Amino acid sequence: MGICKDFNKLKPEFKEKLQSALKELDEKRIAYAIIETYRDQKVQDAYYAQGRESLDIVNQKRIEAGLSVIDEYQNRHIITKARHSKHTDGLAAGIVPVISNGRIPWLIRDASTAALWLSLAEVMKKHGLTWGGDWEPKNEWGIGWDPAHYEI
């Protein structure tokens, strides 16, 4: 369990589109990282509990799912709106841009970091993937609440 990056657990129709998009990202030299592919339901349950249940319950679920424990600050933030995710169906992946120093620009605070997310999304969407950055609510750069999420 824990965080999975195994493409073999993805449904063939999603895997094909994802691999095609990643190939184009490589050709365009757009730096990215795969943070997660398939997610089992125990991991999803732990993610869903975050920000909704006490830290003790959240960390117990995280341990059972093979995830690291979090602190009180992290438990103030809801990280998913879904009890069941397309990740658990093998139809979603977390893909993020990477900046020159190898870091992920999680906080989109300016036009340059927004541009990284948007350039990655443009390629992914061209290959038939739905982007979580298109979901409401959106920030001042027009990027929605789950910019790392791609699904079919």
C-alpha positions as CSV (number, residue, x, y, z in Angstrom):
1,M,0.0,0.0,0.0
2,G,1.0,3.6,0.3
3,I,1.6,5.9,-2.6
4,C,1.6,4.0,-5.9
5,K,3.3,5.0,-9.2
6,D,2.7,1.6,-11.0
7,F,1.4,2.1,-14.5
8,N,0.5,-1.5,-14.6
9,K,-2.4,-0.9,-12.2
10,L,-4.0,1.7,-14.5
11,K,-6.8,0.8,-16.9
12,P,-5.5,0.4,-20.5
13,E,-7.6,3.3,-21.9
14,F,-6.2,5.7,-19.4
15,K,-2.6,4.3,-19.4
16,E,-2.4,4.7,-23.2
17,K,-3.5,8.4,-23.1
18,L,-1.2,9.1,-20.1
19,Q,1.8,7.6,-21.7
20,S,1.2,9.5,-24.9
21,A,0.9,12.8,-23.0
22,L,4.1,12.0,-21.0
23,K,6.0,11.3,-24.2
24,E,5.0,14.7,-25.6
25,L,6.1,16.4,-22.3
26,D,9.5,14.7,-22.7
27,E,9.8,15.7,-26.3
28,K,8.9,19.3,-25.4
29,R,11.3,19.1,-22.4
30,I,8.6,20.1,-20.0
31,A,9.9,18.9,-16.6
32,Y,7.3,16.9,-14.5
33,A,7.0,14.3,-11.8
34,I,4.5,11.5,-11.3
35,I,3.4,11.7,-7.7
36,E,0.7,9.0,-7.8
37,T,-1.2,6.7,-10.1
38,Y,-3.4,3.9,-8.8
39,R,-4.7,4.5,-5.2
40,D,-6.3,1.7,-3.1
41,Q,-9.4,2.5,-1.1
42,K,-7.5,2.5,2.2
43,V,-5.3,5.3,1.0
44,Q,-8.3,7.2,-0.3
45,D,-10.1,6.8,3.0
46,A,-7.0,8.2,4.8
47,Y,-6.9,11.2,2.4
48,Y,-10.6,11.8,2.8
49,A,-10.3,11.7,6.6
50,Q,-7.7,14.5,6.5
51,G,-9.2,17.8,7.6
52,R,-12.4,16.1,8.7
53,E,-11.4,13.8,11.5
54,S,-9.2,14.1,14.6
55,L,-5.4,13.8,14.1
56,D,-5.4,10.5,15.9
57,I,-8.0,8.9,13.6
58,V,-6.4,10.4,10.5
59,N,-2.9,9.1,11.5
60,Q,-4.3,5.6,12.3
61,K,-5.9,5.5,8.9
62,R,-2.6,6.7,7.3
63,I,-0.6,4.0,9.1
64,E,-3.1,1.3,8.0
65,A,-2.7,2.6,4.4
66,G,1.1,2.6,4.5
67,L,1.3,6.4,4.5
68,S,3.5,8.5,6.8
69,V,1.8,10.3,9.7
70,I,1.0,14.0,9.5
71,D,0.9,16.8,12.0
72,E,-1.9,19.0,13.3
73,Y,-1.2,21.8,10.8
74,Q,-1.5,19.4,7.9
75,N,-4.7,17.9,9.3
76,R,-6.3,21.4,9.1
77,H,-6.4,21.0,5.3
78,I,-8.9,18.9,3.3
79,I,-7.0,17.3,0.5
80,T,-9.8,15.5,-1.4
81,K,-13.5,16.0,-1.8
82,A,-14.1,12.4,-2.9
83,R,-14.8,9.4,-0.8
84,H,-14.1,7.3,-3.9
85,S,-11.6,8.5,-6.5
86,K,-10.9,7.7,-10.1
87,H,-7.5,6.8,-8.8
88,T,-9.0,3.8,-7.1
89,D,-10.4,2.7,-10.5
90,G,-7.1,3.1,-12.2
91,L,-8.4,6.1,-14.2
92,A,-6.4,9.0,-12.7
93,A,-2.9,10.1,-11.9
94,G,-1.1,12.9,-10.1
95,I,1.3,14.7,-12.4
96,V,3.1,18.0,-11.4
97,P,5.5,20.4,-13.0
98,V,9.1,20.5,-11.6
99,I,11.1,23.7,-11.5
100,S,14.8,24.0,-12.3
101,N,16.0,23.2,-8.7
102,G,13.9,20.0,-8.8
103,R,11.2,21.4,-6.6
104,I,7.4,21.2,-7.2
105,P,5.8,24.7,-7.3
106,W,2.8,23.6,-5.1
107,L,1.9,27.1,-4.1
108,I,0.9,29.0,-7.2
109,R,1.8,32.5,-6.1
110,D,2.8,34.2,-9.3
111,A,2.4,34.2,-13.1
112,S,5.6,32.2,-13.7
113,T,4.5,29.2,-11.5
114,A,1.0,29.4,-12.9
115,A,2.5,29.2,-16.4
116,L,4.3,25.9,-15.5
117,W,1.0,24.3,-14.4
118,L,-0.8,25.6,-17.5
119,S,1.8,24.4,-20.0
120,L,1.8,20.9,-18.5
121,A,-2.0,20.9,-18.5
122,E,-2.2,22.0,-22.1
123,V,-0.3,18.9,-23.2
124,M,-2.2,16.6,-21.0
125,K,-5.6,17.9,-22.1
126,K,-4.5,17.6,-25.8
127,H,-4.3,13.8,-25.2
128,G,-7.9,13.6,-23.9
129,L,-7.2,13.9,-20.1
130,T,-9.5,15.9,-17.8
131,W,-7.5,18.3,-15.6
132,G,-8.4,19.0,-12.0
133,G,-7.1,22.6,-12.5
134,D,-10.3,23.2,-14.5
135,W,-12.4,22.5,-11.5
136,E,-14.0,25.3,-9.4
137,P,-13.1,27.2,-7.4
138,K,-10.2,28.8,-9.3
139,N,-7.4,31.1,-8.2
140,E,-6.5,34.4,-9.8
141,W,-4.6,32.7,-12.6
142,G,-7.6,30.5,-13.5
143,I,-6.3,27.3,-12.0
144,G,-8.7,25.2,-10.0
145,W,-8.4,23.4,-6.7
146,D,-6.7,20.2,-7.9
147,P,-4.0,21.0,-10.5
148,A,-2.0,17.8,-10.0
149,H,-5.0,15.6,-11.0
150,Y,-5.5,14.1,-14.4
151,E,-8.2,11.6,-15.3
152,I,-10.5,10.1,-17.9
